[in-house]
């Protein structure tokens, strides 16, 4: 490097200088940024506490990213974004990536927004209202001028063992179970998070509720005995319903049974690509 080149390097921001090892980086960014979000849908505004991860790729001739520009892009869209930005998590993610592109060069960018949805449910007999929590994450990926999304939901339900039900002539061990359903698809695919959650809940022996009165509790237990399932059954039922969404992309399913008569958990997974 000549003296002139060295001087120019020193005059540049540290991030824009040449690194000692000239190698491109696939993903560099920030993770776990916590913020508040407001989304407008169906005539109402809902507030969320969210955690955001934001990554881009980096050229081999740049020492580092301008991290503040990533945070500023998030803050500006969250606080000053257009009404369209607040139509959905996917739209919000796309607008943040577009805003970042104005501030920082990248070829591939991705954002993940993690939050909790509270959906109104009613208990099966007494019809008591209860707001049930569901962990969700919404990812948006810009790559090669294409935009993809990754939707992930987690739901908790119950399972009742078919084998013990048969061998004990009507008795069975039961346990809490969990479904993790992830969908990767082009951004244009219309797949509501609420529908993915419903698919998960319909795959268990029975759903769970935050509040249950005596008659509700009896109804949940009776439903479990009418609908015994292995963890494998849960994963397969989830896959069958996800396939009926008729989208192009990838589905990942992980069913977990927190076994009540073992010291370990039982796991069943399915991963498929829908053409």
C-alpha contacts under 8 A as a table, 3 or more apart, distances in Angstrom:
res1	aa1	res2	aa2	distance
1	X	5	X	6.01
1	X	6	X	6.34
2	X	5	X	5.16
2	X	6	X	6.14
3	X	6	X	4.99
3	X	7	X	6.10
4	X	7	X	5.11
4	X	8	X	6.27
5	X	8	X	5.09
5	X	9	X	6.19
6	X	9	X	5.03
6	X	10	X	6.34
7	X	10	X	5.13
7	X	11	X	6.35
8	X	11	X	5.11
8	X	12	X	6.50
9	X	12	X	5.33
9	X	17	X	5.69
9	X	18	X	7.61
10	X	13	X	7.67
10	X	14	X	7.80
10	X	17	X	7.69
12	X	16	X	6.18
12	X	17	X	6.36
13	X	16	X	5.47
13	X	17	X	6.79
14	X	17	X	5.48
14	X	63	X	7.15
14	X	64	X	7.74
15	X	62	X	6.31
15	X	63	X	4.96
15	X	64	X	4.39
15	X	65	X	5.88
15	X	66	X	6.50
16	X	61	X	7.77
16	X	62	X	4.97
16	X	63	X	5.84
16	X	64	X	6.75
16	X	65	X	7.94
17	X	61	X	7.28
17	X	62	X	5.70
17	X	63	X	5.53
18	X	22	X	7.35
18	X	61	X	5.11
18	X	62	X	5.35
18	X	63	X	5.47
19	X	22	X	5.79
19	X	60	X	7.65
19	X	61	X	6.50
19	X	62	X	6.22
19	X	63	X	4.49
22	X	60	X	4.73
22	X	61	X	5.90
23	X	59	X	7.46
23	X	60	X	4.37
23	X	61	X	7.58
24	X	57	X	7.65
24	X	58	X	5.76
24	X	59	X	4.94
24	X	60	X	4.03
24	X	61	X	7.80
25	X	28	X	6.88
25	X	57	X	5.70
25	X	58	X	5.09
25	X	59	X	6.79
25	X	60	X	7.11
26	X	56	X	7.34
26	X	57	X	4.76
26	X	58	X	6.69
27	X	55	X	5.58
27	X	56	X	5.32
27	X	57	X	4.89
27	X	58	X	7.36
28	X	55	X	5.20
28	X	56	X	5.57
28	X	57	X	6.13
28	X	58	X	7.17
28	X	65	X	7.56
29	X	53	X	7.67
29	X	54	X	5.64
29	X	55	X	4.26
29	X	56	X	6.26
29	X	65	X	7.55
29	X	67	X	6.95
29	X	70	X	7.59
30	X	33	X	7.20
30	X	53	X	5.66
30	X	54	X	5.42
30	X	55	X	6.43
30	X	67	X	7.62
30	X	70	X	7.79
31	X	52	X	6.34
31	X	53	X	4.15
31	X	54	X	6.45
32	X	51	X	5.39
32	X	52	X	5.57
32	X	53	X	5.80
33	X	51	X	5.35
33	X	52	X	5.05
33	X	53	X	6.62
34	X	49	X	7.26
34	X	50	X	5.68
34	X	51	X	4.42
34	X	52	X	6.35
35	X	49	X	6.02
35	X	50	X	5.46
35	X	51	X	6.40
35	X	52	X	7.74
36	X	47	X	7.00
36	X	48	X	5.67
36	X	49	X	4.67
36	X	50	X	5.95
36	X	78	X	7.98
37	X	47	X	5.60
37	X	48	X	5.04
37	X	49	X	6.32
37	X	50	X	6.79
37	X	78	X	6.46
38	X	45	X	6.43
38	X	46	X	5.51
38	X	47	X	4.47
38	X	48	X	6.28
38	X	78	X	7.96
38	X	86	X	6.60
39	X	45	X	5.56
39	X	46	X	5.37
39	X	47	X	6.60
39	X	86	X	4.47
39	X	87	X	5.94
39	X	88	X	6.43
39	X	89	X	7.70
40	X	43	X	6.69
40	X	44	X	5.60
40	X	45	X	4.36
40	X	46	X	6.41
40	X	83	X	7.90
40	X	86	X	5.51
40	X	87	X	5.46
40	X	88	X	7.63
41	X	44	X	5.56
41	X	45	X	6.49
41	X	87	X	6.00
41	X	88	X	7.66
48	X	115	X	6.88
48	X	116	X	7.46
49	X	115	X	6.25
49	X	116	X	7.71
50	X	113	X	6.44
50	X	114	X	5.51
50	X	115	X	4.67
50	X	116	X	7.82
51	X	113	X	5.84
51	X	114	X	5.10
51	X	115	X	6.49
52	X	111	X	7.07
52	X	112	X	5.64
52	X	113	X	4.68
52	X	114	X	6.33
53	X	111	X	5.59
53	X	112	X	5.14
53	X	113	X	6.70
54	X	70	X	7.26
54	X	109	X	7.60
54	X	110	X	5.90
54	X	111	X	4.46
54	X	112	X	6.61
55	X	109	X	5.73
55	X	110	X	5.36
55	X	111	X	6.43
56	X	106	X	6.10
56	X	107	X	7.49
56	X	108	X	5.59
56	X	109	X	4.32
56	X	110	X	6.44
57	X	106	X	5.89
57	X	107	X	6.49
57	X	108	X	5.62
57	X	109	X	6.77
58	X	62	X	6.96
58	X	64	X	7.52
58	X	65	X	7.23
58	X	106	X	6.67
59	X	62	X	5.72
60	X	63	X	7.71
62	X	65	X	7.66
66	X	69	X	5.68
66	X	70	X	7.30
66	X	104	X	7.47
67	X	70	X	5.41
67	X	71	X	6.77
68	X	71	X	5.16
68	X	72	X	6.01
69	X	72	X	4.98
69	X	73	X	6.03
69	X	100	X	6.96
69	X	103	X	6.42
69	X	104	X	7.00
70	X	73	X	5.24
70	X	74	X	6.51
70	X	100	X	6.30
71	X	74	X	5.22
71	X	75	X	6.20
72	X	75	X	5.04
72	X	76	X	5.91
73	X	76	X	5.32
73	X	77	X	6.30
73	X	96	X	5.84
73	X	97	X	7.80
73	X	99	X	5.68
73	X	100	X	5.35
73	X	103	X	7.99
74	X	77	X	5.52
74	X	78	X	6.03
74	X	96	X	5.68
75	X	78	X	5.17
75	X	79	X	5.90
76	X	79	X	5.33
76	X	80	X	5.39
76	X	81	X	6.65
77	X	80	X	5.29
77	X	81	X	4.18
77	X	82	X	7.76
77	X	85	X	7.43
77	X	92	X	7.50
77	X	95	X	6.87
77	X	96	X	5.98
77	X	99	X	7.58
78	X	81	X	5.84
78	X	92	X	7.75
81	X	84	X	7.85
81	X	85	X	5.74
81	X	86	X	7.62
82	X	85	X	5.25
82	X	86	X	7.13
83	X	86	X	5.31
83	X	87	X	6.81
84	X	87	X	5.21
84	X	91	X	6.98
84	X	92	X	7.95
85	X	88	X	6.98
85	X	91	X	5.34
85	X	92	X	4.61
85	X	95	X	6.44
86	X	89	X	7.35
86	X	91	X	7.09
86	X	92	X	6.19
87	X	91	X	6.52
87	X	92	X	7.60
88	X	91	X	5.22
88	X	92	X	6.28
89	X	92	X	5.04
89	X	93	X	6.15
89	X	113	X	7.49
89	X	138	X	6.60
90	X	93	X	5.11
90	X	94	X	6.21
90	X	138	X	6.75
90	X	139	X	7.31
90	X	140	X	6.55
90	X	149	X	7.43
90	X	187	X	7.83
91	X	94	X	5.11
91	X	95	X	6.19
92	X	95	X	5.22
92	X	96	X	6.30
93	X	96	X	5.21
93	X	97	X	6.36
93	X	111	X	6.28
93	X	112	X	7.57
93	X	113	X	7.62
93	X	139	X	7.41
93	X	140	X	6.02
94	X	97	X	5.22
94	X	98	X	6.17
94	X	140	X	6.57
95	X	98	X	4.98
95	X	99	X	6.03
96	X	99	X	5.06
96	X	100	X	6.12
97	X	100	X	5.04
97	X	101	X	6.24
97	X	109	X	6.77
97	X	110	X	7.36
97	X	111	X	7.40
97	X	142	X	7.88
98	X	101	X	5.14
98	X	102	X	6.81
99	X	102	X	5.41
99	X	103	X	6.92
100	X	103	X	5.12
100	X	104	X	5.82
101	X	104	X	5.27
101	X	105	X	5.97
101	X	106	X	6.79
102	X	105	X	7.66
106	X	109	X	6.79
107	X	142	X	7.90
107	X	143	X	6.71
107	X	144	X	7.10
108	X	141	X	7.51
108	X	142	X	5.52
108	X	143	X	4.82
108	X	144	X	7.19
109	X	141	X	5.89
109	X	142	X	5.12
109	X	143	X	6.83
110	X	139	X	7.09
110	X	140	X	5.59
110	X	141	X	4.30
110	X	142	X	6.13
111	X	139	X	5.50
111	X	140	X	5.38
111	X	141	X	6.61
112	X	137	X	6.56
112	X	138	X	5.50
112	X	139	X	4.12
112	X	140	X	6.52
113	X	137	X	5.44
113	X	138	X	5.14
113	X	139	X	6.28
114	X	135	X	7.56
114	X	136	X	5.87
114	X	137	X	4.21
114	X	138	X	6.47
115	X	135	X	6.13
115	X	136	X	5.67
115	X	137	X	6.34
116	X	133	X	6.28
116	X	134	X	5.46
116	X	135	X	4.57
116	X	136	X	5.86
117	X	133	X	5.71
117	X	134	X	5.18
117	X	135	X	6.45
117	X	136	X	6.94
118	X	131	X	5.60
118	X	132	X	5.26
118	X	133	X	4.57
118	X	134	X	6.37
119	X	131	X	5.33
119	X	132	X	5.37
119	X	133	X	6.68
119	X	134	X	7.88
120	X	129	X	6.74
120	X	130	X	5.79
120	X	131	X	4.50
120	X	132	X	6.38
121	X	129	X	5.82
121	X	130	X	5.26
121	X	131	X	6.01
121	X	132	X	6.75
122	X	127	X	4.90
122	X	128	X	5.16
122	X	129	X	4.53
122	X	130	X	5.87
123	X	126	X	6.01
123	X	127	X	4.63
123	X	128	X	5.17
123	X	129	X	6.69
123	X	130	X	7.39
123	X	209	X	7.22
123	X	211	X	7.59
123	X	212	X	6.62
123	X	216	X	6.21
124	X	127	X	5.87
124	X	216	X	5.64
124	X	219	X	6.89
124	X	220	X	7.68
125	X	215	X	6.23
125	X	216	X	5.16
125	X	219	X	7.18
126	X	213	X	7.23
126	X	215	X	7.10
126	X	216	X	6.49
128	X	211	X	8.00
130	X	209	X	7.50
130	X	210	X	6.71
130	X	211	X	6.65
131	X	210	X	7.72
132	X	209	X	6.99
132	X	210	X	6.59
134	X	153	X	7.00
134	X	154	X	5.98
134	X	155	X	5.90
134	X	197	X	7.78
135	X	153	X	5.95
135	X	154	X	5.38
135	X	155	X	7.42
136	X	151	X	7.53
136	X	152	X	5.52
136	X	153	X	4.45
136	X	154	X	6.39
136	X	193	X	7.93
137	X	150	X	7.87
137	X	151	X	6.02
137	X	152	X	5.16
137	X	153	X	6.64
138	X	149	X	7.18
138	X	150	X	5.83
138	X	151	X	4.88
138	X	152	X	6.53
139	X	149	X	5.29
139	X	150	X	4.69
139	X	151	X	6.37
140	X	147	X	7.02
140	X	148	X	5.79
140	X	149	X	4.47
140	X	150	X	6.45
140	X	187	X	7.75
141	X	147	X	5.59
141	X	148	X	5.14
141	X	149	X	6.11
142	X	145	X	6.52
142	X	146	X	5.79
142	X	147	X	4.77
142	X	148	X	6.74
143	X	146	X	5.31
143	X	147	X	6.48
147	X	186	X	6.29
147	X	187	X	5.74
148	X	184	X	7.19
148	X	185	X	5.75
148	X	186	X	4.33
148	X	187	X	4.72
149	X	184	X	5.77
149	X	185	X	5.61
149	X	186	X	6.03
149	X	187	X	5.26
150	X	182	X	6.87
150	X	183	X	5.53
150	X	184	X	4.44
150	X	185	X	6.62
151	X	182	X	5.58
151	X	183	X	5.12
151	X	184	X	6.55
151	X	193	X	7.31
152	X	180	X	7.13
152	X	181	X	5.60
152	X	182	X	4.20
152	X	183	X	6.34
153	X	180	X	5.88
153	X	181	X	5.44
153	X	182	X	6.56
153	X	193	X	7.23
153	X	196	X	6.86
153	X	197	X	6.38
154	X	178	X	7.04
154	X	179	X	5.63
154	X	180	X	4.60
154	X	181	X	6.50
154	X	197	X	7.31
154	X	200	X	7.88
155	X	178	X	5.78
155	X	179	X	5.39
155	X	180	X	6.80
155	X	197	X	6.50
155	X	200	X	6.21
155	X	201	X	6.63
156	X	176	X	7.10
156	X	177	X	5.78
156	X	178	X	4.52
156	X	179	X	6.48
156	X	201	X	7.42
156	X	207	X	7.21
156	X	208	X	6.68
157	X	176	X	5.86
157	X	177	X	5.17
157	X	178	X	6.13
157	X	201	X	6.54
157	X	204	X	5.77
157	X	205	X	7.46
157	X	206	X	6.06
157	X	207	X	4.49
157	X	208	X	5.01
158	X	174	X	7.15
158	X	175	X	5.75
158	X	176	X	4.53
158	X	177	X	5.14
158	X	204	X	5.87
158	X	205	X	5.65
158	X	206	X	5.37
158	X	207	X	6.11
158	X	208	X	6.65
158	X	224	X	7.43
159	X	174	X	5.75
159	X	175	X	5.63
159	X	176	X	6.40
159	X	177	X	6.24
159	X	204	X	6.02
159	X	205	X	4.80
159	X	206	X	6.90
159	X	224	X	6.80
159	X	228	X	6.59
159	X	229	X	5.82
159	X	230	X	7.08
159	X	231	X	7.52
159	X	257	X	7.45
160	X	172	X	6.59
160	X	173	X	6.09
160	X	174	X	4.45
160	X	175	X	6.70
160	X	205	X	6.44
160	X	224	X	6.03
160	X	225	X	6.82
160	X	227	X	7.61
160	X	228	X	4.79
160	X	229	X	5.69
160	X	230	X	7.27
161	X	164	X	5.63
161	X	165	X	6.27
161	X	172	X	6.04
161	X	173	X	5.99
161	X	174	X	6.43
161	X	228	X	5.75
161	X	229	X	5.76
161	X	230	X	5.83
162	X	165	X	5.04
162	X	166	X	6.29
162	X	172	X	7.50
162	X	228	X	5.09
162	X	229	X	5.84
162	X	230	X	6.66
163	X	166	X	5.28
163	X	167	X	6.21
163	X	172	X	7.95
164	X	167	X	5.08
164	X	168	X	5.83
164	X	171	X	6.76
164	X	172	X	4.89
164	X	173	X	6.69
165	X	168	X	5.68
165	X	169	X	6.10
165	X	170	X	5.04
165	X	171	X	5.08
165	X	172	X	4.51
165	X	173	X	7.77
165	X	228	X	7.97
166	X	169	X	5.33
166	X	170	X	6.45
166	X	171	X	7.83
167	X	170	X	7.91
168	X	171	X	5.33
168	X	172	X	7.05
173	X	260	X	6.85
173	X	261	X	7.26
174	X	259	X	7.82
174	X	260	X	6.62
175	X	257	X	6.78
175	X	258	X	6.03
175	X	259	X	5.83
175	X	260	X	5.54
176	X	257	X	6.41
176	X	258	X	5.79
176	X	259	X	7.71
177	X	204	X	7.70
177	X	255	X	7.29
177	X	256	X	5.56
177	X	257	X	4.45
177	X	258	X	5.87
178	X	255	X	5.78
178	X	256	X	5.10
178	X	257	X	6.56
179	X	200	X	6.17
179	X	235	X	7.84
179	X	253	X	7.20
179	X	254	X	5.85
179	X	255	X	4.61
179	X	256	X	6.44
180	X	200	X	7.98
180	X	252	X	7.98
180	X	253	X	5.79
180	X	254	X	5.12
180	X	255	X	6.42
181	X	196	X	7.37
181	X	200	X	7.40
181	X	251	X	7.40
181	X	252	X	5.90
181	X	253	X	4.78
181	X	254	X	6.66
182	X	251	X	5.73
182	X	252	X	5.02
182	X	253	X	6.47
183	X	249	X	7.27
183	X	250	X	5.86
183	X	251	X	4.75
183	X	252	X	6.57
184	X	249	X	5.43
184	X	250	X	4.99
184	X	251	X	6.42
185	X	189	X	6.61
185	X	247	X	7.33
185	X	248	X	6.11
185	X	249	X	4.46
185	X	250	X	6.61
186	X	189	X	5.85
186	X	248	X	7.54
186	X	249	X	7.22
189	X	247	X	6.81
191	X	195	X	7.15
191	X	196	X	7.66
191	X	245	X	7.91
192	X	195	X	5.32
192	X	196	X	6.76
193	X	196	X	5.15
193	X	197	X	6.29
194	X	197	X	5.07
194	X	198	X	6.19
195	X	198	X	5.00
195	X	199	X	6.24
196	X	199	X	5.08
196	X	200	X	6.45
196	X	242	X	7.72
197	X	200	X	5.16
197	X	201	X	6.29
198	X	201	X	5.12
198	X	202	X	6.07
199	X	202	X	5.26
199	X	203	X	6.43
199	X	238	X	6.17
199	X	241	X	6.24
199	X	242	X	7.08
200	X	203	X	5.26
200	X	204	X	7.16
200	X	238	X	6.01
201	X	204	X	5.86
201	X	206	X	7.45
201	X	207	X	5.72
202	X	206	X	7.53
202	X	207	X	7.51
202	X	238	X	7.82
203	X	206	X	7.99
203	X	234	X	5.21
203	X	235	X	7.50
203	X	237	X	5.36
203	X	238	X	5.45
204	X	207	X	6.43
204	X	229	X	7.38
204	X	234	X	5.75
205	X	223	X	7.07
205	X	224	X	4.95
205	X	225	X	7.92
205	X	227	X	5.11
205	X	228	X	5.74
205	X	229	X	5.98
205	X	234	X	7.98
206	X	220	X	6.47
206	X	223	X	6.16
206	X	224	X	5.46
206	X	227	X	7.59
207	X	220	X	7.63
208	X	220	X	7.95
209	X	212	X	6.48
212	X	215	X	7.88
212	X	216	X	5.37
212	X	217	X	5.60
213	X	216	X	5.17
213	X	217	X	6.11
214	X	217	X	5.18
214	X	218	X	6.41
215	X	218	X	5.19
215	X	219	X	6.31
216	X	219	X	5.06
216	X	220	X	6.28
217	X	220	X	5.22
217	X	221	X	6.32
218	X	221	X	5.25
218	X	222	X	6.13
219	X	222	X	5.10
219	X	223	X	6.11
220	X	223	X	5.11
220	X	224	X	6.37
221	X	224	X	5.13
221	X	225	X	6.51
222	X	225	X	5.19
222	X	226	X	6.29
223	X	226	X	5.05
223	X	227	X	6.13
224	X	227	X	5.06
224	X	228	X	5.94
225	X	228	X	5.72
229	X	232	X	7.71
229	X	233	X	5.56
229	X	234	X	6.61
230	X	233	X	5.13
230	X	234	X	6.62
231	X	234	X	5.09
231	X	235	X	6.47
231	X	255	X	6.27
231	X	256	X	6.71
231	X	257	X	6.11
231	X	266	X	6.93
231	X	267	X	6.75
231	X	268	X	6.12
232	X	235	X	5.27
232	X	236	X	6.24
232	X	255	X	7.69
232	X	267	X	7.97
232	X	268	X	5.54
233	X	236	X	5.13
233	X	237	X	6.02
234	X	237	X	5.28
234	X	238	X	6.18
234	X	255	X	6.66
235	X	238	X	5.15
235	X	239	X	6.21
235	X	253	X	6.52
235	X	254	X	6.77
235	X	255	X	5.59
235	X	268	X	6.23
235	X	269	X	6.53
235	X	270	X	6.87
236	X	239	X	5.02
236	X	240	X	6.15
236	X	270	X	7.77
237	X	240	X	5.09
237	X	241	X	6.38
238	X	241	X	5.38
238	X	242	X	6.15
238	X	253	X	7.49
239	X	242	X	5.03
239	X	243	X	6.05
239	X	253	X	7.20
239	X	270	X	7.39
240	X	243	X	5.28
240	X	244	X	6.66
241	X	244	X	5.19
241	X	245	X	7.08
242	X	245	X	5.45
242	X	246	X	7.86
242	X	251	X	7.75
243	X	246	X	5.87
243	X	247	X	7.79
243	X	274	X	7.88
246	X	274	X	7.98
247	X	274	X	6.87
247	X	275	X	7.96
248	X	273	X	7.67
248	X	274	X	5.08
248	X	275	X	5.19
249	X	273	X	5.67
249	X	274	X	5.18
249	X	275	X	6.62
250	X	271	X	7.33
250	X	272	X	5.74
250	X	273	X	4.31
250	X	274	X	5.99
251	X	270	X	7.92
251	X	271	X	5.65
251	X	272	X	5.45
251	X	273	X	6.38
251	X	274	X	7.74
252	X	269	X	7.47
252	X	270	X	5.92
252	X	271	X	4.48
252	X	272	X	6.77
253	X	269	X	5.39
253	X	270	X	5.10
253	X	271	X	6.29
254	X	267	X	7.03
254	X	268	X	5.83
254	X	269	X	4.45
254	X	270	X	6.72
255	X	267	X	5.70
255	X	268	X	5.15
255	X	269	X	6.26
256	X	265	X	6.75
256	X	266	X	5.76
256	X	267	X	4.69
256	X	268	X	6.65
257	X	265	X	5.64
257	X	266	X	5.04
257	X	267	X	6.47
258	X	264	X	7.30
258	X	265	X	4.86
258	X	266	X	6.74
259	X	262	X	5.43
259	X	263	X	7.16
259	X	264	X	6.50
259	X	265	X	5.36
259	X	266	X	6.75
260	X	263	X	7.80
262	X	265	X	7.40
